[in-house]
Amino acid sequence: MAGTLSRTPGKLLHDFLKRSNVSILTNGLKTSSHLGSEKIVIPSRIKRSSTDILEALASTVSRDLSGPHYKYHDDPYLTPASNLVKRTFSLSKEAGRKAARWIRDENASLFTHRPEEPFIQAFFPKITYNEESNVSEETLRNLIRMGSVSDAITVYQLSQSKGIELSDQVRQELLELVAYYNCEDPLDEDWVEERWYRQGVMTVRKTWKDNGLAEELFQSLSNKGSAAYCALIRGMAQYYQVDRAQQLYQECKEKDIPLDADTYNSLIRVASYMRDAFELRWQLVKELLTSMAESGISPNLGTLNCTLEALGQVASWRQARHLSLQVMSEFHGLGIQPSLATYYYLLTIHCRERGPISHILIDILDEIEGKEFTIQDIKDTFFFVTAMDVSRNHLQSLDVAQRVDKMLHTGNNYSLIGDAYKESIYYRHYFALACSSLTIEDFMETYNELVPHIYTPEPGVMEEVLKSVKVHEALQYLPQLWSDIIVFDQTYRERLLSLVLSAMTNHQPSDENDQLTQQLATIAWDVWTRVQEQDETRHNKVVWTGQMIGDLLTTLVHCKEYKKALLLLKEANINAHKILGAVPINALQTLNKAAIDKKDAETSVNTVIYALDSGHHEAGEMVKQLQSELTLSSDHRAKLSAIFGTDLLNDSA
């Protein structure tokens, strides 16, 4: 023992490796297991980012589907569940951060302590520029480098008013900045929630600021070279000033000014807005591609995507499908690898709503399945939502939808879902397709995985779920679904209430499901109470219909809540003018039978009279059943005689 302890730790490890005869790889250092040929191989240094260790740790932990997003309170009583509350919660927190920044910027004199080294500009008040500010060309250059559009414009104007000479180089840099952002500040990268909840639908309309600073800077350049023309053309094309962009392009051709690939791409993207007929639009695209080739400009991924986008804008043209595949083939020959935006454009071309069925999505999935993507094009975030839309509405295939969903959850691909709007549309399609394709048991497994922390179903999706529950008579899921409807703030949706009540009428109590009977009775009375107590000033107030009242009566009777059914009938009698339509005869017959079974002649008589007042011709048969099974008092017989006549009563007697 003493001899063992006297050995060094290195010797112990050495002896262990010798006995086990294994090779190890530790921190990239390779060591042979043979004592006589130990050799250490030091690998080349791998450059690591500051978050690599955190990313490695995060990759070992899967998403906790039972827990909320980290930005919410991890408390079941405080965690938001409905879409509106999620949005309000997230944007409210961000509004607090915005308020803190505003206070900091408005009271810059109070934040002068700077203990950190190196200095971090983002932690301190933003510099405000005015006529008293001491500005220079270097100041302007720094602002351009930081992407501060409004401040750069202010400093430029101050430089002009103070007579500060600016070089063509800094004017060119400012031109590129204001042309790209159209003289407006972009959304700050710190406002993650505002970016997430922005509806990701791109509007196609001219927003370019005509005769603005960008054009002023362009005219002020002493030497308008290729870079100046490229910046202005790209900016105009991006904000759909297509006429001026086309004029500048023609001017470049006349003056033999070369353009770069990105400028050609921007012109190709808006080619459809420069011509009318489909053939003329495609002819212009070919002219631009030919001009690129003649100028020796190599196409890139942007060229491929812009060409397909131009074809997507004429997707109803019968040649668009063939041309899109031809474009893909030619760019593949050039060694240009597509991005998710490429496949998105192919889907928009081939999977049209009124076009023939195309299985190109299956071919795309065969090509990209299992791969991890990074964003390379602004439209990359449109692929997954479009692919799920095609799976549901075009192919109507759950298998394809599940392949798309598996692809979305591969690696970091979920970061390409886009924004809250696209994510909601994606799961709306997925849920609706799963609900119509899976058994109710399998669907509810998917439901429990995603709701409510990943996805909150919209009322339309909840309608499909309730319909499925009704068709499969899976009433055991109604308590959970009704609880979710309350949490999602959807109890004012008349269609949902009607479906819940209609589904519960199928319940037939037995000794085995007494708990379910009690739960359904609670739901039925909760529906009644909520509608009765709703705010009268609400614009989308629920209005009782005869069918809803009938379903409530049937459910309460089936669930052995006879007294509550009587209260409901009494209220329906008093407020008959507020009910749209008549209560169905089958519901009244159910209540009448229960009254007869309980020897409740008063309720039975009132039910028969209500049936007659509602216009049901079956009321006469109900009277005969009533007289044959119950002994009526003279008051009851007098009441019925006044309404039905003595002949009917004598016949039934």
Steps between C-alpha positions, in 0.01 A plus 500: 500500500778734591673418175187581304457834672861588434444492128416828333158555338667500160652158569161364608342618175793359307460157661123504439546573132761229473271241659189597298695550174282792384564820310354828613427836348500783749476861385619392160827346635549152360704258714604151400427221746841342442766621742777474252339720236334784691434789267310819573327666206406860568214605271474839338327763708129527431359847531208501745234760562406624846181289502631168364505335843147616576380375161662163562328472838167612355521235228493228768162616634184461296208741515278452803157478342328521837661832589449851364748703299775646716366852447181416695446435870551131572185493708174334386299788646706772330606336175306651206312250286290690245659660196391848606638468852828351374543795266400754765732346759804492269453848357432643847833371627670648197314827550656513846845467351416772248385727782825438688703588191292814443562614858872433458519695173288790627715535814843441353666727757415252777679207337862607487667230712697269269692241702518225237794437273469493205223758466164353387307762307165316515487536879511879494272777376479561131686807378266773378619715211390860455634825361738535793656157446857480380474266200748386239534254218624240746183548708288434195708196408454350847124548485487335160700209637251460788204516259342799675303644209327799662814614683710463185251714310506763776880512506511524120261796507704664777814450294332666203381798706843545661684473172691182594642340189414132461686263276330304224580181690296592807223636276495164323481315832213723615324449166514123546362531855203726423418318176489165674284626789305760297611776743328330795646338811463123504337327795756475779643151540432522874123501442469127446133473596386782274683335212345162591143629514519704185275341240742358244306587185696707253300771328573564134463873450722795424645646821817658360550863608516685169748789482624407845847500649611193305443673165652820638817315601514330162489836322762649733765242407766644277563162343189287465656162455373145510462491881275809502272368227484157664402643839224722358358234266490239778328742737237601244433139401471393864232762566329452162593821322534278194470767232796704626701182562441396139605846376823488698571151367458621143724795580770262622474299180534812289800624700653151519499511882538148645256376761553231762304177548284635785382788284403266219321283757295794627393584144407137427288490815281792384503414129134399514406858593670642191304307239137390461474171311648182647723440198633856510581472870697180448670655197626785720634249757690320224638831375634583845654153539657529155638842586658352814668230296628746238640722777683207654295517822470161668149423629451407864231361727322835491480478121339157523246611759413824324448315171265254667323786680440665163355173372289469814339834416376345173424157650171474311695509173495146360875505427601609850537146637721381218713814509551474877640148466720614213633786715574257785688270263714779355593646838577152632744465212668820617550348845257736677336329797137599568375639830160451663376809315576318172271217600238747621485657154472156339201422722326826408550422130405131498239471780240752401153493652318445170779322319566130450636294789879516525718274718804724482495545879572129542798533264623801697474311830689206350779745417524701823369265770733476798697811404546810713462840336606853577328807367641617167200679355228712660238260359660192661253546785207445262588139417365307799166678522450460124604134506247427776233687304577285194490184712152583626322677217681375190613145580272436799763264637579467869810293419648791304399743776678288759813494283488880478458524878793265556707714266403813695626345823832386352797683652434873520252506214226624733670840495377522138133479596490877452277687741194449719262537206672234289534267799128530570408431135740203494342329799150591386552295184676220690228473764214508251663226289586284802147541637343376177750217444584350839286314746379724779731326749811555284400856425458583868856381561618759248265754657644443846856534372450841342213672681522757653873574535597447136173581330164642600228374262291767335118472523486346152740224604310440823186455289668221305613334825151513650348361181743209516412438866130498409543266201709252701278547809818550703325703768773423754707777338231767534592608856858568392393678183243715681763596758731604215224698330458696824875559535528603133220755553282344231181454701335785310524305173144389431609228259725339760226505764256341257745220421573431867128480583422290193776250582379457859151393389651166393589412858315203646573463874602170649647384827846488345514869404335683790800734520463595134127555552573745779764677292268540200224632723744756640602604149138538388410720795824698460406575139155617611641716779767664287258594225242632747760710680677637193548871457200641317717764334732242342501538123518123437249398764380139486130469415311189604351290222225243534745224410742605775221510760382159384849352527534645850168351607591158359843500664369605842230232490747232390741605774226473767481876558120513478454805725746705294316395185178638653670833576622510142150435360354767726758755381441401139126561550555841655754619241362320196533822299879491547540149357556458128296214361300232673625245747512162315218259576737217592638707789150580624401134471805403706405745774135389484597136542715587802209693651266205448753264658517727803117537510545876455172590331557877529826490304357259245201728434726806465727311262207396280367856491849633413522243217169619359601868529823416314295363208574128541213283374629216721351682800174305457681169534675631810158581654379146438815358659457735793137398567572131458780494756411769753193589702422863425335737738196701399719809463735320265210363292344845481825653385547238230135522391531875450786444261439164333123475532285246680482265204871414516485448875188280474657293224815449701300420807 
